[in-house]
């Protein structure tokens, strides 16, 4: 008889946590585990909290009832402290950080998305009663693969940027992508196109009309078209600074798309020289200082050398480290205390 696992919160957005939730739940369901979203269901063996939930009182009651609690943690909200994002966003970010910290203190075990994430939480709030375990995010390698629709253009170099939201304090990643694309085009004979997938405010798009860069604004797209988009590019630019373990990166790798980005967050853990290139940031990313754009262009050029080999290396890296089936095995070891 398979055990019952409660996953909280029930409704998760379309970003990274939502992607993880849908993939993980699909694997567990296929294996015969019973899933619910009721922490007080008497059949629960364990509760997995993806990030945080406002129902902390209910969690405490479940814990008193003897139900094991495991928290999956990414990073903390921090950009709002370095740039103006509005009072509502600031307060929401601070409340969410408090929720994450509070649940971390009461959980029986913590799963961190990367070594970077574990180090960040430990430096900020100290060790918990258990050291926690690092488990990377996973991807369905049958869905995200190098085969199928989508091939890179032969007459230009296409750089892909995928980010759910490139406004509200996260404009820096887009600016780096535009500057990098412009400089790369100056260094090589092949034209460069920047393809941007995600929500970008209209005024921000307009501001780049005179940038001299060929930008294809794709807007928000359905998840099922991402593999074809990944396969249609030459390089993937990971724009998020100090990211815990970006799903967009492992999705790109699974599709055989080499990845470039700055050496912040977990990127150097995820991307090896065989599947991309990581550039020095050159200043303090925690203060959102301007990065070294020339180092990023160097990384792009490096990733374009022996490109077919890099594409094969990207897929191999995904198969080695990010297979959702093996990631689920690791999670079950923690959830069921095996």
Secondary structure, 3 states (H helix, E strand, C coil): CCCEEEEECCCCCCCHHHHHHHHHHHHHHHCCCEEECCCCCCCEEEEEEECCCCCHHHHHHHHHCCCEEEEEECCCCCHHHCCCCCHHHHHHHHHHHHHHHHHHHHCCEEEECCHHHHHHHHHHHCCCCCCCEECCCCECCCCCCCCCCCCCCCCEEEEEEEEEECCCCCHHHHHHHHHHHHHHHHHCCCEEEEEEEEECCHHHHHCCCCCCCEEEEEECCCHHHHHHHHHCCCEEEECCCCCCCCHHHHHHHHCCCCEEEECCCCHHHHCCCCCEEEECCCCCHHHCCCCCHHHHHHHHHHHHCCHHHHHHHHHHHHHHHCEHHHHHHHHHHHHCCC
